């Protein structure tokens, strides 16, 4: 049936055919003659960007649109050459004293780029009918650079020789004494000469080549130095660009002891994902393209909307409160609030009539959201706790102070109500899915995929919004399997899995503590004394950032001295939020001491559990009244929106 087609099922570049059909350009990725370092986590769009700007996808697009493939060299700004690091192959090139693996890697990289350019020439030759003598001269000239005894003088034979050369390198990796008849080359010189000769062969003297090296982070340090050198010395007609995960650059050094690469002098740094303000616009366009493609193929009804927001809607706190109210006859907090009002009335010398009026207005007749907030406001005496009369008057008059209280606390109240009414927190809406995906396109597509998949099982027909319950179920499903995936993130998967489990539990407990005054609501990120972290913890944090388990952000609303060692905020990836039932909004952070952090990073459940308990015990010991000093000692007027 056409209405069972899920346009979001393919969300990995490696699984897609005709990538260009799905491609939506990210803003800022059009740097002309300067190398690009494109940084982003898994699923952020690096590979899609590189491949859709490479010659293979461009030619597919031209052919589909009945354009001549020669438009690639006639009308495009550059020709893209894509190389994805073969992790297994390059990681086997371990340096040994008797072998110059740097030279071998340069040769290997040059051959990989050569194969792509030979394929490009073959593809263009079908339309251009290049001169056979010129092709023969080109093949013989460059084959001799790799094998001085070569007599290869055709593109097809030269392409086959390249595979033989890679076999020789593989033999060397496996212990062969020599490289047989393979000559080592300087990658920069070889690739530059190759591109210059190619544009002469094609009769395009102004042709620019962009070399895209993907998954740079998997290169060994000495290999990164070689690629860094290529970036440092990029010059027309060849520009080298790399794609890597956060913290993926092990070194900024080149093969020269006196050179490093740095932005913006040597390259343009482009960050995909976190803090990209145009992200909602991008995912709308991506989804629109996928739905339109489904219509074009006859798999989605023509009358269906192209707007993903139509299907997801947006989160409504009123709707979630309504759902809670429908399943709760008498919220548990009402009786506690009545007793608390009685205590406060006695302390404030209120009359019986005033007490009854306060109970009626603030408790019995107040909506469930408001009454729960009243309980939170009155529960503990702090410098911002209102008197009964002040709360009653502000609520009755719906004045500015009351609206400020409600604005700053209402979202935090939801988590308390969900726990107390034994109801799971809901996650639905375009705005929420956008936040949950942490600005990673693939995560958003996975959330959409599961939402439609579950909806189809319930007879969905593309004519209405997918229910909040279905979206919530999808969000929990995706969140749970993302949590499970963490254990496989090398080399610290076990440590990260345990760390996330206990960090999430810390956040959950802070969200749902009964005595929560909501002075600092919805914590979901942290900072620590960065300069005091041991190397072992720094490595785990770097791994967490590289795998997008954590995301870095500049510290917000810093209340310490400017000389404070807390310089970075670490955000738990929002895709894990539904699993823990916590907030996706960047409202508040907690401080975690280095000692506790080490226990959470230990990779040992017993130690991590000890750190979890110590986090709360430390704060209680510091404040005998039991208030969380880290959170609840400040007025909510300082909250983030």
N, C-alpha and C positions, 0 to 999 in steps of 0.2 A: 504493500500500500504506500502511496506517495507520502502520506502524513507520518510515516514511521522513519523517514530519512532524517538523520541527525547530522547537521552541517558542522558540528563542533567535534566530531569524533576524531578527526585527524588533527592532532595538535603538536606533533613533533615534525620538524623539518625533514628528518630522515625517512618519515613514513609517507611523505607527500610526493605525488607526481605533479609536474607542471606548477612548480612553486609560484611562478609569477602570477598565477591566477589568484593567489591568496595574499599577495604582497601589498602592504600599505606602507609607503615610505615614512620613516620616522623623521621628524623635523631636526635639522641640524646635522644631517649625515651627508652633506654635499660639499665637503671641503675639497677644493680643487687640487692644487699642487703640493699639498702638505700631507705627510703621513698621518694616518688616523690610528689611535689606540682606542678601540671600542670595548668598553668594559660593561659587563652585565652578567647576572646569574643565569642559571639554567632556565631556558624558556623565555628569556628577555627579548630575543629577536636578533641576536648577533649573526647566527648562521643564516637565517632568512635574509637578512640585509646583505651579507657577503655573497650568498649564492644568487640572489635575484639581481645583483649587479655584476655577476660574472657572465662571460660570453655564452655559456651553454644555455642558461635560462633566457637570456636576451634573444638568442636565435630561435628558441622554441616559441617565444612570444611573437616574434616577427612572422614565423611560419603560420601560426594560428590565425594571425590577423592579415594574412595574405600580403605581407610586406617582403621585399627582397632582403635576404640575410646580410647583404652588403651594406644595409643601413647601419650595421654595427660599426663599420669603419668610416662610413660616409656622414652619419648624422649624430652619432653618440659622442659624448665628451671624452670617453675613455673606453678601453677594453679591459674588462676585469678577468683576472686569472685567479681561480680559487684553489687553495690547497688546505686540506684539513689534516692536521698532524695525526700520523699513525702512531698512536701512543705506544702500542706494544713494540713496534719496530724501533722507534727512536729511544725508548727506555732501555733497549738492549745494547745500545752503543755506550757501554760503560767504559770509562777511561781506564786504560791499563798503561803502565809505564812504557811498555815497548811499542804501543800503538798510538798514532795520532788521530784520535777519534774526532777531533775538531775538523780536520781536513776531510775525513770520511763523511761527517755529517753535512759539511758544505757541499760535497759532491752529491750526496743523496738528495739534498734539497734542490740543487740545480737540476738534477735529472727529473724530479717530480714536476718542476715548473716547465722543463723542456717538453715533457709528455703532453701537458696541457696545451702548449703553444703548437706542437706538431698536430694535435687533434684540431685546433683552431684553423690552422693552415689547410688541412684536409677538407674541413667543412666549407671554408670560403672558396677553395679551389673548384668545387662543384659548380659554383655560380660564376666565378671569375675567369676560369680556364687560364690559369697562370702559365707562364712560359716554362716548358719542361726543362730546358737548359738551366734556367735560373733556379728552379727547384732542385735540380741535381747538384748544382754548385753549392747551394745552401746546405743540403744534406751532407755532402762530403766534407764541407768545411767544418761543420759543428760536430760531426761524428769523429773527426780526427782530433778534436779537442779532448775527447774522452778516451779515444783509442787511436794512437798515432799510426797504427797499421791498418786502420779501417779503410775499406773501399766502398762502403755503403753510400749510394748516391740517389736513393729514392726516399720520399717521406715515409712510405709504408714500412720499408725495411728498417729505416732509422727508428721508427716507433717500436718495432720488435726488438731492436738492439737495446733500447732503454730498459725493457724488462729483463734482458740478459744482464745488463749492468747492475740492476737492483738485486738479481740473484747472486752476483759476485759479492756485493756488500753483505747480503744475508749469509753467505758462506763465511765471510770474515767474522761476522757476529758470532757464528757458530764454531769459531776456532780455527778457520783456515789461516795458514801462515802468510799468504799474500793476497793481493787484490787482483791476481791474474793479470790480464792486460788492461785493466781499468786505470786510467790516469786521474789523479785527484785534481780538482779545480778550485779556484777562488769563486765563491758563489756570487759575490757582487759583480765581479768582472764578467763572469760567464753569462749571468742573467741579463746584464745591461747590454752586452754585445749581442745576445740572442734577440732582445727586443728591438734594438737598432736595426739589425739585419732583417727582422720580420717586417718592420714598417717599410724598409726599402723594397723587400720582396713584394709587398702588397701595393707599393706605389703611394704610400701615405706617409709623407715625411714628418707630419705634425702629430702622428698618432701617439697617444699617451697610454701607458700600461699601468694598471694598478694591481699589485700582487696582494691578495687577501690570504693571510695565514691565520687559520682558525684553530682554536683550542691551544693557544700559545702556552697556557699555564701548565700543560702536561710535558713541556720540554724540560730537559735537565738544565741546570744552571749554566753550564758551559755552552749549551745549545742556545739558551736565551741570549747569552752574550753575543753570539754570532748574529742572531736575528736583530738584536739591538744595534749592532754595527751597520746592518743593512738599512735600518730606520735612520740612523744617524747620518748616513751618507746617501740617503735617497736624493736623487736628482733626475730631472727630466732626461729621457722619457719614461723612467721607471720609478714608481712610488710604492714603497712597502707599507702595508697596513696590517695590524694584528687585532684579533679578537680574543679576549680573555675574561675569566671570571674575576670578581673582586679579590684582591690580595694574590692574584695569579702571577704577578711579576716578581720572581724570586730575587732578581738583581736588576739594577739600572745600569750596570757596568757594560762596557763593550769589550772587544778583544784587546783594545788598547788599555794599558794600565792608567792612562791619564784622562780617559774620556768616560763620560756617562751620558745617558739620555734623560731629558726631563721636558715636561710641558711648561710653557707653550713654545719653547725655543726649538725643540726637535720634532715635536708632533702635537697634534690636536687631540686632547682627551675628551672622549664622548661617553657619558655615563647613560646606560640604558636602564630604565626601571625606577629605582627609588628616587623620590622627590621630583619626578617628571610631571610638571603641572599640566601638560597636554595629554597625559595618559588616558583619561576618559574619552577624549576626542579620538584617540588612536584606536582604542578597543571598539568604539562604536563603528568606526570605518571598517575595521577588520571583520566584525560580525556582519555588517551590511553586505560586504563583498561575498562572504560565505553563503548567506541566505540568497543573495542574487544569483550566485552560481548554482545553487540547488534549484532555483526556479528555471534557470536556463536549461538545466538537464531534465526538467520535468519531474523533479523529485519533491518539490515543495509547491503548494498551491499558489497560483499567480496572485491571488487576492491577499496572500499573507503579507504582513508588515515586514519591512526590511530593518526596522528599528529594534535593536535588542532590548531597549528600555521598555518597549511595549510589552514584551513577554515577561520581564522581570519586575517591572514597576519600580517603586522606590520604598525604602523602609518607612514605616509609620509607627511611631511609638504608641499612638492612640490605638492602632489595631492590635499591637501586642498586649497592651493593657486590657483591651476588650477580651482577648483570648484568655488572659489570666483570670479576669472577673467571671467569665462564663464557667470556668472549672472550679471556682472557689466560692463556696457559700459564705464562709466567714473567715477571712484572713487571720492567721494566728497573731499578727501583731496588734490587732484591735484591743484585745483584752489587756495586753501589756501596756499599750498606750493609755488606756483608761486608768490603770494603776499608776502609771507615771504622772499623768495629769493630776491625780489625787495627791501624790507626793509633792509635786511642784505647787499645787494650790495651797497645801498646808504650809510650805516654806514661804510662800508669798502672802500668807494671811488673807486668802480669798474667802469669800462667803460661800455658803452652800449653793446659792443661786448662781454665782459666778462659776463655780466648779461644774455644775450641770450644763451651763451654757457653753463652757469650754469643751466639755465632753461631746455635746451635741454637734458643735460646729467643727471642731478639730478632729473628731474621731468618728462618731456615729454616722454623720451625714456627709462627711468629706469623701470624695472619690478615693479609691484604693491607693492611687499613686500619691496623692496629697497626704493622706493619713500616714502612709509609711514614711514619707519625708518628715512629717511632724514628729514622729517617733525618733527618727535619726537626729533631728535638730535638738530635741529636748533631752536625749538619753544621757549625754555627758556635759558637765559644766566646763565650758571653755570660754575664752574671752569673747567669742562671737555667738555664744548660746543666747537666744532671745528669752525674755521672760514669757510666761503664759499670756500675759496681757498684750505684750508686743507681738507675739505670734498670732494671737487671735485677731488683733486690730489689723495687722498687715494682711492676713488671709481674708478677713471680711471685706476690707477695702480694696483688695487685689492691687496693692500699691507697688511701687517700683522695687522696694526692698524684697517683697515677697516674690515678685517675678524674677528677681536676680537669684534668689534661693532656688526656685523651681528650675530656672534655666541651667544653673550649674549642677544641680543634683538629680534631675529627673532620670537621666540615662543611667546613673549609678544605682538609683532605686530599683530599676528593673531587675538587676542581678540579685538583690536581696529578696525581692518578691518571688522570683523564680525558684530560689532555693527554699524559701519558707512555704511555698505552695506546692513544692515537689513537681515543678514544671521546668522543662528544658528551655534555655534561652533560645530565641528564634534568630535566624540569620537569613534575611531575604532582601531582595531589591537590587537594582543596578548599582546604586551607590554603595551598598554593603559589599556586593561581590567585587566591585572595583577595589574597595579597601582590603578585602580578604586576600585578593591576589597579589598584594604588595607590589603593584606596578610591574608584575611579571605576566606577560601576555598568555603564556601557556597555562598558568594557574587559572586565569579568568576563563579560558576556553574549556578547561577541565570542569570548572564549576557549571558552566553552561551545558556541557555535554551530559553530565549526570542529571541536571535538572530536567532536560528534555527526555533523557532516557527513562527516568522514573515517571515523568508525565505521560509519555507514550504508553507505558504499561497500564496507566489508568484511563486510557482512551482519549488522550489530548488530541486536538484537531487544528492547531495553529490559529485559532480564532480569538483567543483570550489570553489574559495573563496567567502564567503558571502560578499555582497557589503558593502562598508563603510556607505552608507545611511541606510541600514538595521541595521547594528551594532549600528549606532548612535541612531536610533529610539529605539532600545532595551535598550541601556544605559540610555536614558532619561526616559523610562518607569520604569525601575528598580529603578532609582534614585528617581523618584517621589513617588513611593509607599513606599520606605524606609523613605522618609521624612514624609509621612503620618503616618507611623508606630510609629514615635517618641512619638506622643501624648499618646500612650498606655504604655510607659515605666514608671512603678511605681518606686518610689512614686512622681517623679518630671517630669512626661511626659509633662504636659502643659508648665512648665517653660522651659524645654529643646526644645520643639517644637518652641516656640517663639524665644528663644535664637538663635537656628540654623538659623531660617528665617532671622533674622536681622544681624547675623554674616556673613551669606552668601551674603547678600546684601551689606555689607561693602566691602567684598572681590570683589564682582562684580563691584562695583563703582570704586574701585582702579584699577581693570583690564582695565576698559573701559573709564576712564576719558580722554577727548579729549586732555587735556594739559599734558598727561602722558609723561614724558621724558624717561621712561623706564630705569631709573637709578636703580630702585629696582623692577624688574618685577615679576609678577605672585604670589602675596601674597596669601597664603591659610592656614597659621597657625599663632599663636600669643603667646605672653607671657605677664605676668603681675607681679606685686609685690606680689609674693606668700605669703610672711610672713605677709603681711598686709591684706590678705583676711579675712573677717569675717567668722564665723563658718557656717553661712547659705550658703554662696557662696561655701565654701569648700565641703559641703555636696552635692550641686548640681553638682559641678565638679566631685566629686567622683562617683556620679550616672551616669554622662555622660560618664565617663571612663569605668565603669562597663558594660554599655550598648553599648560600642563601638561607641558612638556618637562622642566622642573625644578620641584621643590616645595620650599618653604621650611620650615625647622624651627628651633626655638630651639637654639642650640649646646649640645652634650652633652658632659659630662665635661671641662669646660674646665680645662686645665692651666696656661694662661697667667694673667697678672695679671688682676684684675677690670677693669682699665683697658684690656685688650687690645682692639684694633680688630676682632678676629674675633667678630662678634656673631650671625651667621646661618650655619646649615648648609644647603647646597644638595644636595638629593637628586635623583639621576637617576631619572626616572620608571621604575618597575620593569617596565613593559611592554616596555622595551627590553632588559631583562636577558638573555632567551634568545638574542637576536641576538648578544650579545657573550660569552655563556657565562660569566656572572659571577653573583654571589650576589644573591638577592632579600632577604636579611636585613640589617637595619640594624646591622651589626657595627662597622665602622670607617670613619673618614673620613680623607682626606688633606688636606694644606695645599697649595694652589696659589698661587704668588706672583702678584701683579698683572701683572707683566711677561709671565709665561708665559700667564696667562689672556687677556691682550690678543692674543697670537699665536693662541691657540686660537679666539678670537672674530673673527679677521681676515676670515673669508670666503674666505681664500686657502689652498689645500691645502699649498702650499710652506711658508707661514708657520706653519700649524697643525702640520705635520710637524716643523718646527723647534722649536716649543714642546713637542711630544711628546718629542723627543730631549732637549731642554734640561731637562725635568722630571727625567729619570733621571740625566743628566750632572751636574746641580746637586747632587743627593744624593750621588752617588759622589765628586764633588770635595770635598764637605764631610766625607766619611768615606772616606779612602784604602782602608780594608779592604773597601769595596764594599757595606757593609750599608745598606739603605734606612733612613736616620735617621728618616724620617717615620713608619715603621711598626714596624720590627723591633728597636727598642732598649728595648722594655718587656716586662715579664712578662705572660703571658696571663691571670693571675689577675685582671687589670683589664678583661678583655673584657666586652662587653655580651652579654646573652643575647637 
